[in-house]
Amino acid sequence: LQDITDKLIDETKREVDPDTGLEVISLKEVSSHCGRGDGWVVLYDKVYQVKEYLEHGEHPGGEYAILRCLGHDATMVFTGAGHSKEALAMLEKYIIGILPRGERMGCYSDMMVL
């Protein structure tokens, strides 16, 4: 029984990105979190859990702007909407992980044109 328990614990451990210290989360897993109650989005290769943000109704463009992006990489939508670096900084508390290296777009918030 202990062997089975140890194996299950090992399988639930996530890889941690050595550069950021964030858990590595694949786009496939992100895509399974596409509902209001557990919504995730990717911005600049980082994964955000935005359920709490949606519950507070904080988005000035309305919740639909976020709901349509749940379960996806929303970097281009976010950038195209003209968000500021300050807007991205507001979301820092919602970061739960980062994409695996092979799935990253390599866009960084430093590249934002204001």
Backbone as CSV, one residue per row, in Angstrom:
resi,resn,N_x,N_y,N_z,CA_x,CA_y,CA_z,C_x,C_y,C_z
1,LEU,0.822,-1.188,0.000,0.000,0.000,0.000,0.870,1.258,0.000
2,GLN,1.957,1.251,0.742,2.846,2.419,0.781,3.436,2.696,-0.594
3,ASP,3.783,1.622,-1.350,4.332,1.812,-2.699,3.334,2.524,-3.606
4,ILE,2.074,2.146,-3.514,1.028,2.768,-4.331,0.860,4.233,-3.930
5,THR,0.845,4.502,-2.641,0.713,5.872,-2.137,1.888,6.732,-2.608
6,ASP,3.106,6.205,-2.498,4.293,6.938,-2.940,4.230,7.242,-4.431
7,LYS,3.765,6.266,-5.212,3.661,6.457,-6.662,2.643,7.558,-6.983
8,LEU,1.511,7.556,-6.301,0.494,8.582,-6.540,1.008,9.967,-6.170
9,ILE,1.749,10.059,-5.083,2.321,11.343,-4.674,3.318,11.829,-5.714
10,ASP,4.168,10.933,-6.224,5.142,11.304,-7.252,4.458,11.793,-8.518
11,GLU,3.339,11.169,-8.899,2.638,11.542,-10.119,1.964,12.903,-10.007
12,THR,1.666,13.347,-8.795,1.006,14.636,-8.640,2.002,15.787,-8.479
13,LYS,3.267,15.470,-8.328,4.286,16.517,-8.235,4.477,17.130,-9.612
14,ARG,4.548,18.422,-9.641,4.771,19.124,-10.898,6.245,19.492,-11.035
15,GLU,6.637,19.591,-12.278,7.966,20.103,-12.579,7.981,21.593,-12.225
16,VAL,9.082,22.054,-11.712,9.234,23.473,-11.376,10.269,24.069,-12.325
17,ASP,9.919,25.200,-12.925,10.829,25.884,-13.831,11.981,26.465,-13.009
18,PRO,13.220,26.107,-13.343,14.351,26.563,-12.530,14.598,28.073,-12.595
19,ASP,14.200,28.710,-13.694,14.446,30.150,-13.837,13.448,31.008,-13.068
20,THR,12.201,30.536,-12.975,11.149,31.350,-12.354,10.673,30.814,-11.016
21,GLY,10.916,29.523,-10.773,10.402,28.893,-9.560,8.919,28.561,-9.652
22,LEU,8.332,28.752,-10.847,6.905,28.468,-11.049,6.694,27.033,-11.510
23,GLU,5.535,26.490,-11.169,5.186,25.157,-11.643,4.984,25.197,-13.155
24,VAL,5.406,24.144,-13.837,5.263,24.050,-15.283,3.890,23.451,-15.595
25,ILE,3.115,24.172,-16.415,1.754,23.758,-16.763,1.616,23.806,-18.278
26,SER,1.201,22.695,-18.877,1.099,22.614,-20.334,-0.133,23.331,-20.872
27,LEU,-0.083,23.704,-22.153,-1.245,24.297,-22.812,-2.426,23.336,-22.795
28,LYS,-2.138,22.039,-22.873,-3.213,21.043,-22.821,-3.956,21.144,-21.492
29,GLU,-3.216,21.263,-20.407,-3.866,21.401,-19.103,-4.599,22.740,-18.999
30,VAL,-3.999,23.794,-19.515,-4.654,25.104,-19.515,-6.002,25.000,-20.229
31,SER,-6.026,24.294,-21.358,-7.250,24.195,-22.158,-8.388,23.500,-21.417
32,SER,-8.065,22.727,-20.405,-9.117,22.043,-19.638,-9.711,22.947,-18.552
33,HIS,-9.177,24.144,-18.424,-9.669,25.108,-17.429,-10.280,26.305,-18.166
34,CYS,-11.410,26.045,-18.792,-12.011,27.051,-19.671,-13.372,27.544,-19.183
35,GLY,-13.715,27.218,-17.954,-15.000,27.652,-17.407,-14.843,28.762,-16.392
36,ARG,-15.913,29.460,-16.156,-15.911,30.567,-15.197,-15.416,30.125,-13.817
37,GLY,-15.759,28.924,-13.397,-15.419,28.450,-12.055,-13.987,28.010,-11.868
38,ASP,-13.261,27.806,-12.968,-11.870,27.359,-12.840,-10.993,27.895,-13.970
39,GLY,-11.350,29.050,-14.505,-10.694,29.568,-15.693,-9.234,29.948,-15.538
40,TRP,-8.447,29.498,-16.519,-7.040,29.854,-16.609,-6.803,30.537,-17.954
41,VAL,-5.867,31.455,-17.993,-5.398,32.051,-19.240,-3.879,32.140,-19.190
42,VAL,-3.284,32.204,-20.371,-1.845,32.380,-20.487,-1.576,33.785,-21.013
43,LEU,-0.662,34.492,-20.357,-0.191,35.796,-20.808,1.325,35.795,-20.702
44,TYR,1.988,36.064,-21.799,3.452,36.113,-21.811,4.063,34.865,-21.183
45,ASP,3.538,33.714,-21.579,4.031,32.388,-21.176,3.714,32.001,-19.734
46,LYS,3.097,32.882,-18.964,2.720,32.555,-17.586,1.241,32.195,-17.534
47,VAL,0.914,31.258,-16.642,-0.462,30.779,-16.493,-1.100,31.498,-15.302
48,TYR,-2.292,32.032,-15.550,-3.032,32.781,-14.531,-4.348,32.086,-14.233
49,GLN,-4.677,31.941,-12.968,-5.979,31.426,-12.525,-6.827,32.661,-12.269
50,VAL,-7.840,32.900,-13.111,-8.560,34.175,-13.051,-9.968,34.074,-12.463
51,LYS,-10.284,32.977,-11.817,-11.610,32.807,-11.211,-11.935,33.959,-10.249
52,GLU,-11.030,34.235,-9.336,-11.252,35.283,-8.334,-11.382,36.659,-9.009
53,TYR,-10.558,36.903,-10.010,-10.627,38.175,-10.732,-12.007,38.344,-11.375
54,LEU,-12.516,37.267,-11.972,-13.847,37.311,-12.592,-14.939,37.525,-11.548
55,GLU,-14.800,36.889,-10.393,-15.806,37.009,-9.336,-15.937,38.444,-8.837
56,HIS,-14.848,39.188,-8.880,-14.866,40.572,-8.405,-15.327,41.548,-9.483
57,GLY,-15.485,41.063,-10.715,-15.957,41.916,-11.795,-15.095,43.148,-12.009
58,GLU,-13.774,42.956,-11.938,-12.852,44.079,-11.985,-12.495,44.551,-13.394
59,HIS,-12.744,43.745,-14.414,-12.255,44.100,-15.742,-13.065,45.237,-16.348
60,PRO,-12.412,46.347,-16.699,-13.139,47.504,-17.234,-13.840,47.225,-18.562
61,GLY,-13.357,46.260,-19.310,-13.982,45.916,-20.595,-15.091,44.896,-20.456
62,GLY,-15.424,44.532,-19.224,-16.458,43.542,-18.978,-15.889,42.133,-18.933
63,GLU,-16.645,41.231,-18.347,-16.141,39.867,-18.156,-16.021,39.088,-19.462
64,TYR,-16.811,39.430,-20.467,-16.744,38.687,-21.734,-15.340,38.741,-22.332
65,ALA,-14.663,39.857,-22.161,-13.312,40.007,-22.694,-12.385,38.918,-22.147
66,ILE,-12.633,38.492,-20.921,-11.819,37.440,-20.310,-12.413,36.067,-20.591
67,LEU,-13.716,35.936,-20.468,-14.365,34.635,-20.653,-14.024,34.012,-21.997
68,ARG,-13.931,34.800,-23.046,-13.651,34.251,-24.371,-12.222,33.735,-24.503
69,CYS,-11.364,34.105,-23.556,-9.963,33.685,-23.602,-9.637,32.534,-22.657
70,LEU,-10.585,32.149,-21.816,-10.313,31.088,-20.846,-9.877,29.812,-21.546
71,GLY,-8.831,29.209,-21.009,-8.316,27.968,-21.571,-7.361,28.164,-22.739
72,HIS,-6.967,29.405,-23.003,-6.119,29.710,-24.160,-4.956,30.625,-23.796
73,ASP,-4.028,30.738,-24.741,-2.989,31.749,-24.631,-3.599,33.047,-25.138
74,ALA,-3.743,34.012,-24.266,-4.407,35.272,-24.589,-3.420,36.422,-24.758
75,THR,-2.155,36.110,-24.955,-1.133,37.149,-25.053,-1.429,38.144,-26.164
76,MET,-1.752,37.659,-27.346,-1.990,38.562,-28.473,-3.262,39.393,-28.270
77,VAL,-4.286,38.781,-27.684,-5.524,39.512,-27.393,-5.234,40.607,-26.365
78,PHE,-4.498,40.265,-25.322,-4.147,41.202,-24.264,-3.335,42.371,-24.826
79,THR,-2.336,42.043,-25.620,-1.481,43.071,-26.201,-2.262,43.927,-27.199
80,GLY,-3.067,43.277,-28.033,-3.854,43.982,-29.041,-4.872,44.936,-28.445
81,ALA,-5.304,44.650,-27.222,-6.282,45.518,-26.557,-5.619,46.759,-25.965
82,GLY,-4.298,46.825,-26.045,-3.588,48.004,-25.565,-3.406,48.074,-24.065
83,HIS,-3.386,46.916,-23.403,-3.179,46.920,-21.957,-1.801,47.464,-21.595
84,SER,-1.733,48.095,-20.472,-0.472,48.656,-19.972,0.281,47.615,-19.151
85,LYS,1.529,47.938,-18.855,2.313,47.082,-17.958,1.685,47.063,-16.574
86,GLU,1.035,48.160,-16.209,0.357,48.225,-14.912,-0.796,47.225,-14.851
87,ALA,-1.505,47.071,-15.962,-2.608,46.099,-16.018,-2.066,44.689,-15.807
88,LEU,-0.943,44.394,-16.429,-0.324,43.085,-16.253,0.153,42.902,-14.819
89,ALA,0.704,43.944,-14.235,1.189,43.876,-12.845,0.052,43.588,-11.879
90,MET,-1.156,44.088,-12.182,-2.316,43.828,-11.323,-2.649,42.336,-11.258
91,LEU,-2.274,41.607,-12.288,-2.601,40.181,-12.357,-1.556,39.285,-11.700
92,GLU,-0.448,39.854,-11.271,0.648,39.063,-10.693,0.177,38.086,-9.621
93,LYS,-0.759,38.510,-8.799,-1.201,37.650,-7.683,-1.969,36.422,-8.168
94,TYR,-2.323,36.374,-9.441,-3.074,35.245,-9.983,-2.199,34.235,-10.722
95,ILE,-0.892,34.463,-10.785,0.007,33.539,-11.483,0.074,32.215,-10.728
96,ILE,-0.123,31.130,-11.484,-0.029,29.798,-10.871,1.030,28.927,-11.540
97,GLY,1.588,29.389,-12.657,2.585,28.566,-13.326,3.128,29.212,-14.583
98,ILE,3.898,28.421,-15.316,4.513,28.865,-16.566,4.461,27.709,-17.557
99,LEU,4.386,28.038,-18.822,4.352,27.002,-19.856,5.690,26.280,-19.941
100,PRO,5.676,25.029,-20.420,6.940,24.329,-20.665,7.738,25.083,-21.740
101,ARG,9.029,24.991,-21.705,9.885,25.725,-22.646,9.466,25.524,-24.105
102,GLY,9.113,24.323,-24.476,8.746,24.020,-25.860,7.415,24.617,-26.300
103,GLU,6.627,25.134,-25.363,5.322,25.715,-25.687,5.306,27.238,-25.530
104,ARG,6.406,27.805,-25.139,6.460,29.252,-24.906,6.617,30.011,-26.219
105,MET,5.947,31.161,-26.298,6.050,32.024,-27.471,7.302,32.893,-27.412
106,GLY,7.816,33.100,-26.230,9.003,33.924,-26.084,8.717,35.413,-26.124
107,CYS,7.448,35.782,-25.956,7.088,37.199,-25.851,7.191,37.590,-24.383
108,TYR,7.709,38.754,-24.136,7.841,39.206,-22.756,7.163,40.546,-22.585
109,SER,6.674,40.791,-21.389,5.967,42.035,-21.138,6.870,43.243,-21.368
110,ASP,8.192,43.048,-21.328,9.122,44.138,-21.619,8.963,44.629,-23.059
111,MET,8.401,43.783,-23.918,8.246,44.114,-25.331,6.982,44.923,-25.590
112,MET,6.157,45.127,-24.566,4.896,45.835,-24.752,5.149,47.251,-25.258
113,VAL,4.402,47.639,-26.255,4.466,48.994,-26.778,3.372,49.790,-26.107
114,LEU,3.744,50.865,-25.467,2.769,51.677,-24.751,2.469,52.955,-25.489
